[in-house]
Amino acid sequence: MSGCIDSLPIVGGGGPGGAAENFIQAANQGNAEEVRSLVHPESPVRGEITGSGLGMMEEADVSVEGTEVVEQNDDSAIVEVTASVRGETGSLQLEMRKDGDQWKVWDMA
């Protein structure tokens, strides 16, 4: 999904790519409750992602350009998110893991 996402609902597709996109959109919108729901409960970076890191992401004005699942098995995946941050395009890798039957963020690189 591209373009300004500030006023759009969180609508990423399914699978690990959709969950990654939903996570970035929720963080950009400052939706702490949604961000927490998209981070794996056992993630080693859960506190960083849902604490002060959320404020930094909200201030960054992120626009998701696309997602690509670069590696996937039954319960984990690596998703590369291409995004524009304050007009600069770059990529971020999210490690996703299953929590039950839902894909959630495990780590960010």
ChimeraX attribute file (.defattr): number of C-alpha atoms within 10 A of each C-alpha:
attribute: neighborCount
match mode: 1-to-1
recipient: residues
	/A:1	15
	/A:2	11
	/A:3	12
	/A:4	13
	/A:5	17
	/A:6	16
	/A:7	7
	/A:8	10
	/A:9	11
	/A:10	18
	/A:11	12
	/A:12	18
	/A:13	13
	/A:14	13
	/A:15	16
	/A:16	28
	/A:17	24
	/A:18	20
	/A:19	23
	/A:20	30
	/A:21	27
	/A:22	23
	/A:23	24
	/A:24	24
	/A:25	28
	/A:26	24
	/A:27	27
	/A:28	24
	/A:29	24
	/A:30	18
	/A:31	16
	/A:32	18
	/A:33	11
	/A:34	17
	/A:35	23
	/A:36	21
	/A:37	13
	/A:38	23
	/A:39	25
	/A:40	20
	/A:41	14
	/A:42	11
	/A:43	15
	/A:44	11
	/A:45	16
	/A:46	18
	/A:47	13
	/A:48	10
	/A:49	23
	/A:50	20
	/A:51	13
	/A:52	10
	/A:53	13
	/A:54	23
	/A:55	17
	/A:56	14
	/A:57	19
	/A:58	19
	/A:59	14
	/A:60	14
	/A:61	19
	/A:62	24
	/A:63	23
	/A:64	24
	/A:65	17
	/A:66	16
	/A:67	21
	/A:68	15
	/A:69	19
	/A:70	11
	/A:71	11
	/A:72	14
	/A:73	8
	/A:74	7
	/A:75	14
	/A:76	18
	/A:77	23
	/A:78	23
	/A:79	26
	/A:80	21
	/A:81	21
	/A:82	19
	/A:83	23
	/A:84	20
	/A:85	16
	/A:86	11
	/A:87	10
	/A:88	9
	/A:89	13
	/A:90	12
	/A:91	17
	/A:92	13
	/A:93	18
	/A:94	24
	/A:95	22
	/A:96	29
	/A:97	25
	/A:98	17
	/A:99	17
	/A:100	8
	/A:101	9
	/A:102	15
	/A:103	24
	/A:104	30
	/A:105	31
	/A:106	24
	/A:107	18
	/A:108	13
	/A:109	8
